[in-house]
Amino acid sequence: MYPSVKSVTPTGDYVLDITFSNGESGKLDMKPYLDFGIFNRLKDYRAFEKVNVSFDTLEWEAGVDLDPEFVYDKCKKAVGFDEEQNSKATSLYSASLARI
């Protein structure tokens, strides 16, 4: 079972900041979908901004909604501070080993 959407905030350029029930968060870029079917309704940015959490997923006043699995799978997850620091440390370590 996928985590539920807990909050959503449009951030500009058809990107949504999303927080999930498991504590994860990320960004969902909707631009690639705006030319398909019902998503055309969201090309008007004023309509796009009218997004809300409905039950466990996203819904727009324009009558568009998304499957919660789609939202979770397509969302680019935010990297936590510890993961980011570990990644940088690993890169620095690997670079220093390469010089030896």
C-alpha positions as CSV (number, residue, x, y, z in Angstrom):
1,M,0.0,0.0,0.0
2,Y,1.3,3.5,-0.9
3,P,1.5,6.3,1.6
4,S,-1.3,8.9,1.5
5,V,-0.7,12.5,0.4
6,K,-0.9,14.7,3.5
7,S,-0.2,18.2,2.0
8,V,0.4,19.8,-1.3
9,T,1.7,23.3,-2.3
10,P,2.0,24.6,-5.9
11,T,5.5,26.1,-6.2
12,G,5.5,27.6,-9.7
13,D,6.2,26.3,-13.1
14,Y,3.6,23.5,-12.7
15,V,5.5,21.8,-9.8
16,L,3.9,20.6,-6.6
17,D,5.6,20.2,-3.2
18,I,4.0,17.1,-1.6
19,T,4.3,15.5,1.8
20,F,3.2,11.9,2.4
21,S,1.9,10.1,5.5
22,N,5.1,8.2,5.9
23,G,7.1,11.5,6.4
24,E,8.6,11.6,3.0
25,S,8.3,14.6,0.8
26,G,9.2,15.5,-2.7
27,K,8.3,17.4,-5.9
28,L,6.0,16.4,-8.7
29,D,6.5,18.1,-12.0
30,M,3.2,18.1,-13.9
31,K,4.5,19.8,-17.1
32,P,4.9,16.5,-19.0
33,Y,1.2,15.6,-18.5
34,L,-0.5,18.9,-19.4
35,D,-1.0,18.0,-23.1
36,F,-2.9,14.8,-22.4
37,G,-6.7,14.5,-22.1
38,I,-8.3,16.0,-19.0
39,F,-4.9,17.5,-17.9
40,N,-5.3,20.2,-20.5
41,R,-7.6,21.9,-18.0
42,L,-4.6,22.6,-15.8
43,K,-2.6,24.5,-18.4
44,D,-4.3,27.7,-17.1
45,Y,-2.0,28.2,-14.1
46,R,-4.9,29.7,-12.0
47,A,-6.7,26.4,-12.4
48,F,-3.4,24.5,-11.6
49,E,-3.0,26.4,-8.4
50,K,-6.4,25.2,-7.1
51,V,-5.1,21.8,-6.0
52,N,-6.1,20.2,-2.7
53,V,-5.7,16.9,-0.8
54,S,-8.8,14.8,-1.2
55,F,-8.8,11.6,0.8
56,D,-5.4,10.1,0.1
57,T,-4.4,11.9,-3.1
58,L,-4.6,15.2,-5.2
59,E,-7.6,16.8,-6.7
60,W,-8.1,20.0,-8.6
61,E,-11.3,22.2,-8.8
62,A,-11.1,21.7,-12.6
63,G,-12.2,18.1,-12.1
64,V,-8.8,16.5,-12.4
65,D,-7.5,14.0,-9.8
66,L,-4.5,11.6,-9.7
67,D,-4.1,8.1,-8.5
68,P,-2.1,8.0,-5.2
69,E,0.3,5.4,-6.6
70,F,1.0,7.6,-9.5
71,V,1.7,10.6,-7.2
72,Y,4.1,8.6,-5.0
73,D,5.9,6.9,-7.9
74,K,6.4,10.0,-10.0
75,C,7.3,12.3,-7.1
76,K,11.0,13.1,-6.9
77,K,11.7,12.4,-3.3
78,A,13.6,15.0,-1.3
79,V,17.0,13.8,0.0
80,G,17.3,14.1,3.7
81,F,20.2,16.0,5.2
82,D,21.9,12.9,6.5
83,E,21.7,11.1,3.2
84,E,23.0,14.2,1.4
85,Q,25.9,14.5,3.8
86,N,26.7,10.8,3.5
87,S,26.7,11.1,-0.3
88,K,29.1,14.0,-0.2
89,A,31.4,12.2,2.3
90,T,31.5,9.1,0.1
91,S,32.3,11.2,-3.0
92,L,35.2,12.9,-1.2
93,Y,36.5,9.6,0.2
94,S,36.4,8.0,-3.3
95,A,38.2,11.0,-4.8
96,S,40.9,10.9,-2.1
97,L,41.4,7.2,-2.7
98,A,41.8,7.8,-6.4
99,R,44.7,10.1,-5.8
100,I,46.6,7.4,-3.8
